[in-house]
Amino acid sequence: MTQFKLTQKVTETARRNGKLGAGSRVVPEETPIALSYGGSTHAVMMATPGDFEDFAVGFSLTEGIIVDPAQIESIEAVPDEKGIDLQIILKDEQNEALVARRRHMAGPVGCGLCGIESIEQAVRKTPSVTASPLRLSEEQIVEAVALLNGQQPLHFETRAVHGAGFYVPGKGLIAVREDVGRHNALDKLVGAAARAGYPGASGAVVITSRVSVEMVQKTAIIGSPVIIAISAPTALAIRTAEEAGMTLIALVRGADFEIFTHSDRVQSGAIADVA
């Protein structure tokens, strides 16, 4: 598949030590990427132009278009002068199902729910993840974030992208993906984990961004019962995680973190009062 530049080096004027001067910085690319099924555009996302197969598979899974990567016949990234058309060909049965429920949406960097057609779609029923037996120790939660912090080359180069990792106890992070959009990074991660044969219920999703409701929904759709974040959650994300039976852990700072829902999945001693 065609490779595209992920970054650009740009000139800048920077103030250093009280003085303005010429300088340069590496910044990430941000490109319109159309996700098209059978030649018809389903969504357009502003995203980092890489990991196209993962993006196609992950988006298709979290949107409920497929339930298994094998239901995709082919994926091709086709560039044009303004962006990239990610052309996805589904196997016949899945394509027919998609045609029956087709909707159009456009998602800028900060949003994963833009362009949907009704309030009901925005607050769609989130699948339950209570069946997963996954439990994590306090040490594993800290380890998961520490590992993610060390596996984000694009972030270290640009300081301008989000990261998402899939943590499996005993194996560590089996995949990490980065993108200018937090939900794109998660979709790419979902695709990478699925293509590697790891079911969502086997591990925890770890993210660098805030925990908004679509991040919880995507995590639940793949069956993962734990989401771990460096940043804070929204109130709706907390309510959604609670209803789905998901453990939401956020504000991980070194050895410290906060558990907002279903703390029984975290193996520990007595929980101290930190209020």
C-alpha positions as CSV (number, residue, x, y, z in Angstrom):
1,M,0.0,0.0,0.0
2,T,1.2,3.5,-0.8
3,Q,3.2,5.3,1.9
4,F,2.4,8.9,2.7
5,K,4.4,11.4,4.7
6,L,3.3,11.5,8.3
7,T,5.2,14.8,9.2
8,Q,6.5,18.0,7.7
9,K,9.4,20.2,8.8
10,V,8.3,23.8,8.9
11,T,10.0,27.1,9.7
12,E,8.9,29.2,12.6
13,T,9.8,32.2,14.7
14,A,10.4,31.2,18.3
15,R,11.0,33.2,21.5
16,R,13.9,31.6,23.4
17,N,15.7,33.2,26.3
18,G,13.8,36.4,25.9
19,K,14.7,36.8,22.2
20,L,12.9,36.1,18.9
21,G,14.7,34.1,16.3
22,A,14.3,31.8,13.3
23,G,13.8,28.1,13.9
24,S,12.1,25.0,12.7
25,R,9.8,22.3,14.0
26,V,8.4,18.9,12.9
27,V,4.6,18.9,12.7
28,P,2.2,16.1,11.9
29,E,0.3,15.9,8.6
30,E,-3.5,16.1,8.9
31,T,-5.4,14.8,5.8
32,P,-9.0,14.2,4.9
33,I,-9.5,10.5,4.7
34,A,-12.7,9.2,3.1
35,L,-13.8,5.7,4.2
36,S,-15.7,4.4,1.2
37,Y,-17.5,1.1,0.9
38,G,-18.3,-0.3,-2.5
39,G,-17.4,3.1,-4.1
40,S,-19.8,5.1,-1.9
41,T,-18.3,7.4,0.9
42,H,-19.5,6.5,4.3
43,A,-17.4,8.9,6.4
44,V,-14.7,11.5,6.0
45,M,-12.2,11.9,8.9
46,M,-9.4,14.4,9.4
47,A,-6.6,12.0,10.3
48,T,-2.9,11.1,10.1
49,P,-2.2,9.4,6.7
50,G,-0.9,6.1,7.9
51,D,-1.9,2.6,9.2
52,F,-4.7,2.5,6.5
53,E,-5.5,-1.2,6.9
54,D,-5.8,-0.9,10.6
55,F,-8.0,2.2,10.2
56,A,-10.3,0.5,7.7
57,V,-10.7,-2.6,9.9
58,G,-11.0,-0.7,13.2
59,F,-13.5,1.8,11.9
60,S,-15.6,-0.9,10.3
61,L,-15.6,-2.9,13.6
62,T,-16.4,0.1,15.9
63,E,-19.1,1.3,13.5
64,G,-20.7,-2.2,13.5
65,I,-20.2,-2.6,9.8
66,I,-18.4,-5.9,10.3
67,V,-17.8,-8.2,13.2
68,D,-14.7,-9.9,11.9
69,P,-11.8,-8.6,9.7
70,A,-12.3,-11.5,7.4
71,Q,-15.6,-9.8,6.2
72,I,-13.5,-7.3,4.3
73,E,-12.5,-8.4,0.8
74,S,-9.9,-5.7,0.1
75,I,-8.6,-2.3,1.2
76,E,-6.9,0.3,-1.0
77,A,-5.7,3.8,-0.2
78,V,-6.3,6.0,-3.3
79,P,-4.8,9.5,-3.2
80,D,-6.3,12.5,-4.9
81,E,-5.2,16.2,-4.9
82,K,-7.1,17.0,-1.6
83,G,-6.9,13.8,0.4
84,I,-7.1,10.1,0.4
85,D,-10.0,7.8,-0.5
86,L,-9.7,4.6,1.6
87,Q,-11.7,2.2,-0.6
88,I,-13.0,-0.8,1.3
89,I,-14.7,-3.7,-0.5
90,L,-16.9,-5.9,1.8
91,K,-17.9,-9.4,1.1
92,D,-21.4,-9.7,-0.4
93,E,-23.4,-10.3,2.8
94,Q,-21.8,-7.4,4.7
95,N,-22.1,-5.1,1.8
96,E,-25.8,-5.7,1.5
97,A,-26.3,-5.1,5.2
98,L,-24.4,-1.8,4.9
99,V,-26.5,-0.6,2.0
100,A,-29.6,-1.2,4.0
101,R,-28.4,1.0,6.9
102,R,-26.2,3.5,5.2
103,R,-25.7,6.9,6.7
104,H,-23.3,9.7,6.0
105,M,-21.1,11.5,8.5
106,A,-18.1,13.8,8.7
107,G,-15.7,13.8,11.6
108,P,-13.2,16.6,12.4
109,V,-10.3,16.0,14.7
110,G,-12.0,16.8,17.9
111,C,-15.2,14.8,17.4
112,G,-16.2,11.2,16.7
113,L,-19.9,11.7,16.5
114,C,-20.3,14.5,14.0
115,G,-22.7,14.2,11.1
116,I,-25.0,11.5,12.6
117,E,-28.6,11.8,11.7
118,S,-30.4,11.7,15.1
119,I,-29.9,12.2,18.8
120,E,-30.7,8.5,19.2
121,Q,-27.6,7.6,17.2
122,A,-25.5,9.8,19.5
123,V,-26.7,8.0,22.6
124,R,-26.9,4.6,21.1
125,K,-27.0,1.6,23.4
126,T,-23.6,0.6,24.5
127,P,-22.9,-3.2,24.6
128,S,-22.3,-4.7,28.0
129,V,-18.8,-5.9,28.8
130,T,-19.6,-7.6,32.1
131,A,-18.9,-11.1,30.8
132,S,-15.2,-10.5,30.4
133,P,-13.2,-12.1,33.3
134,L,-10.3,-9.6,32.9
135,R,-8.8,-8.3,36.1
136,L,-5.9,-6.0,36.5
137,S,-3.5,-5.3,39.4
138,E,-2.6,-1.8,40.4
139,E,0.9,-2.4,39.1
140,Q,-0.4,-3.5,35.7
141,I,-2.4,-0.3,35.3
142,V,0.7,1.8,36.0
143,E,2.7,-0.4,33.7
144,A,0.3,-0.1,30.9
145,V,0.5,3.7,30.9
146,A,4.3,3.7,31.3
147,L,4.6,1.4,28.3
148,L,2.4,3.6,26.2
149,N,4.4,6.7,27.1
150,G,7.5,4.9,25.7
151,Q,6.0,3.8,22.4
152,Q,4.8,7.0,20.7
153,P,7.5,8.0,18.2
154,L,5.2,10.4,16.3
155,H,4.2,12.2,19.6
156,F,7.8,12.5,20.7
157,E,8.7,14.0,17.3
158,T,5.7,16.4,17.1
159,R,4.0,16.7,20.5
160,A,0.8,17.0,18.5
161,V,-0.9,13.5,18.3
162,H,-2.8,11.1,20.5
163,G,-1.8,7.6,21.3
164,A,-3.8,4.4,22.0
165,G,-2.5,1.0,23.1
166,F,-4.0,-2.4,23.8
167,Y,-2.6,-4.0,27.0
168,V,-2.8,-7.7,27.6
169,P,-1.7,-9.0,31.0
170,G,1.4,-11.0,30.7
171,K,2.1,-9.7,27.2
172,G,2.3,-5.9,27.7
173,L,1.2,-3.6,24.9
174,I,0.5,-5.8,21.9
175,A,-0.2,-2.8,19.7
176,V,0.1,1.0,19.8
177,R,-1.3,3.5,17.2
178,E,-1.1,7.3,16.9
179,D,-3.2,9.9,15.1
180,V,-4.1,13.6,15.2
181,G,-7.6,12.5,16.2
182,R,-8.1,10.5,19.4
183,H,-10.9,8.4,18.0
184,N,-8.9,7.7,14.9
185,A,-6.0,6.5,17.0
186,L,-8.4,4.2,18.8
187,D,-9.9,2.9,15.6
188,K,-6.5,2.2,14.2
189,L,-5.6,0.3,17.4
190,V,-8.8,-1.7,17.3
191,G,-7.9,-2.7,13.7
192,A,-4.3,-3.6,14.6
193,A,-5.4,-5.8,17.6
194,A,-8.1,-7.5,15.6
195,R,-5.8,-8.2,12.7
196,A,-3.3,-9.7,15.1
197,G,-6.0,-12.0,16.5
198,Y,-6.4,-10.5,20.0
199,P,-10.1,-10.3,21.1
200,G,-11.1,-7.1,22.8
201,A,-12.2,-9.0,26.0
202,S,-8.6,-10.2,26.5
203,G,-7.1,-6.7,27.3
204,A,-7.5,-3.1,28.3
205,V,-7.6,0.0,26.0
206,V,-5.0,2.6,27.1
207,I,-5.3,6.2,25.7
208,T,-3.5,9.5,26.1
209,S,-6.6,11.6,25.5
210,R,-9.6,12.6,27.6
211,V,-12.2,9.9,28.0
212,S,-15.2,11.1,26.0
213,V,-18.3,9.0,25.4
214,E,-17.3,7.7,22.0
215,M,-14.1,6.4,23.4
216,V,-16.1,4.3,25.9
217,Q,-18.5,3.2,23.2
218,K,-15.8,2.1,20.8
219,T,-14.0,0.2,23.7
220,A,-17.3,-1.5,24.6
221,I,-18.1,-2.5,21.0
222,I,-14.9,-4.6,20.8
223,G,-15.7,-6.2,24.2
224,S,-12.9,-4.7,26.3
225,P,-14.0,-4.2,29.9
226,V,-11.3,-1.7,30.9
227,I,-10.3,1.7,29.6
228,I,-7.3,3.5,31.1
229,A,-6.5,7.1,30.3
230,I,-3.9,9.7,31.2
231,S,-6.5,12.5,31.0
232,A,-9.9,13.0,32.6
233,P,-13.3,11.6,31.7
234,T,-16.5,13.4,30.9
235,A,-19.6,12.9,33.0
236,L,-21.4,11.1,30.1
237,A,-18.4,8.8,29.6
238,I,-18.6,7.8,33.3
239,R,-22.4,7.1,33.1
240,T,-21.9,5.1,29.9
241,A,-19.1,3.1,31.3
242,E,-21.1,2.4,34.5
243,E,-24.1,1.2,32.5
244,A,-21.9,-1.0,30.2
245,G,-20.2,-2.6,33.2
246,M,-16.8,-1.1,32.2
247,T,-14.0,-0.1,34.5
248,L,-13.0,3.4,33.7
249,I,-9.6,4.4,35.1
250,A,-8.2,7.9,34.4
251,L,-5.8,10.6,35.4
252,V,-2.9,8.1,35.6
253,R,0.1,10.0,36.9
254,G,3.0,7.8,37.8
255,A,1.8,5.4,40.4
256,D,-1.4,7.3,41.1
257,F,-4.7,7.0,39.3
258,E,-8.5,7.4,39.8
259,I,-11.1,4.7,39.3
260,F,-14.5,6.1,38.3
261,T,-16.5,2.9,37.6
262,H,-16.5,-0.8,38.6
263,S,-13.4,-0.8,40.8
264,D,-13.9,-4.5,41.5
265,R,-11.8,-5.3,38.4
266,V,-8.7,-3.8,40.0
267,Q,-7.0,-6.2,42.3
268,S,-5.8,-4.4,45.4
269,G,-5.9,-4.1,49.1
270,A,-8.0,-1.5,50.9
271,I,-8.8,1.6,48.9
272,A,-7.6,4.6,50.8
273,D,-9.8,7.7,51.2
274,V,-8.1,10.3,49.0
275,A,-10.9,12.9,49.0
